[in-house]
Amino acid sequence: MLVTDQPLVLGIETSCDETGVGIVRGRTLLADAVASSVDEHARFGGVVPEIASRAHLEAMVPTVDRALTQARVALTHLDAIAVTAGPGLAGALLVGVAAAKAYALALDKPLFGVNHLAAHVAVDQLEHGPLPQPCIALLVSGGHSSLLLVRDVTATVEALGATVDDAAGEAFDKIARVLGLPFPGGPHIDGAARAGDPTAIAFPRGLTGPRDPAYDFSFSGLKTAVARWVEARERVGDPVPVADVAASFQEAVVDVLVKKAVAACRDHGVDDLVIGGGVAANSRLRAVAEERCAAAGIRLRVPRPSLCTDNGAMVAALGAELVARHREPSALDIPADSGLPVTEILAVAAG
């Protein structure tokens, strides 16, 4: 194993619809190249797995080459290859894992198959330095809404809570469709909400009752409530106040996310909260989290928006941390595991 604490690592991310390739040296970002297939999915109103997989195949080599050019390094300079092994779309993951195995084998470099969720936490180190241990991580994206207790991002992550139905990002996409806004819904809801009143409509806050699970999330009921409210207006011929609906819906999501994250910090005696995932780019989530964390004496860390969405830099960041801490690499027969639990930071052999 390498002994340097500044390993040069290439990371490959293909868990959904973005082909991401990042290169880091230690905790310094050298390149972050992304090829997105979002436009190909837009007409379907959501990600089509087969289209995503084909797009990854076509984009992989050019995106790797672009990242190497950005970083001004050659493949032979790399110390290790890291790749998202799961969770995610099975076919999409398979493309990335196969590519990473090919590069690792051809270059005779160690391979690290890493957990997508842990990578979303590790990427914060590229912007704010070493992660505090322990910290609470709130991860919110199209496929995940999770609260994690992170004692060591390379070894010990405990799942405190997760979504029981729709993830936050999924709910944003579905409500955007209800309001006639484009896919992906998150940025368009955020934009429309800026002109709206977040208190205009009292939409429900799921799983916030005294007998509900403390750290689990549910956005299905909220999604249904918003759809029915809009349908009722349309049925009687009244105009739908898109900005107010977007702002009120967004406020309901953000309120629950931040309330549970702050509660998790207090309950576990943790003073640091990290927020990651695509929904962490939402301006209202960032503002409310900053306000409530300040009031609660909690230190907040949120990467810049480009590092919140799926990217190869986050995979490289976790890979570099694993190398620097002398973790054993993955075997070359690791599978692409669409259901990889967050407690498994590093994928092991198929057997």
Protein Blocks (a to p, Z undefined) as FASTA:
>chain_A
ZZbfbbccddddffbmbccddddehjacfbdcdddfklmmmmnopacfklmmmmmmmmmm
mmmmmmmmmnopafklpmbdcddfbgcdfklmmmmmmmmmmmmmmnopacddddfklmmm
mmmmmmnopaddddddddddfkbccddddfblklpccdfbdcfbdcfklmmmmmmmmnop
acdfklmmmmmmmmmcfklpccddehiafkbcfkbccfklmmmmmmmmmmmmmmnopacd
fklmmmmmmmmmmmmmmmmmmmmmmmnopabdcdedjklmpmklmmmmmmmmmmnopacd
dddfklmmgcfklmmmmmmmmmmnopacddfkbccdfklcfklmbacdfZZ
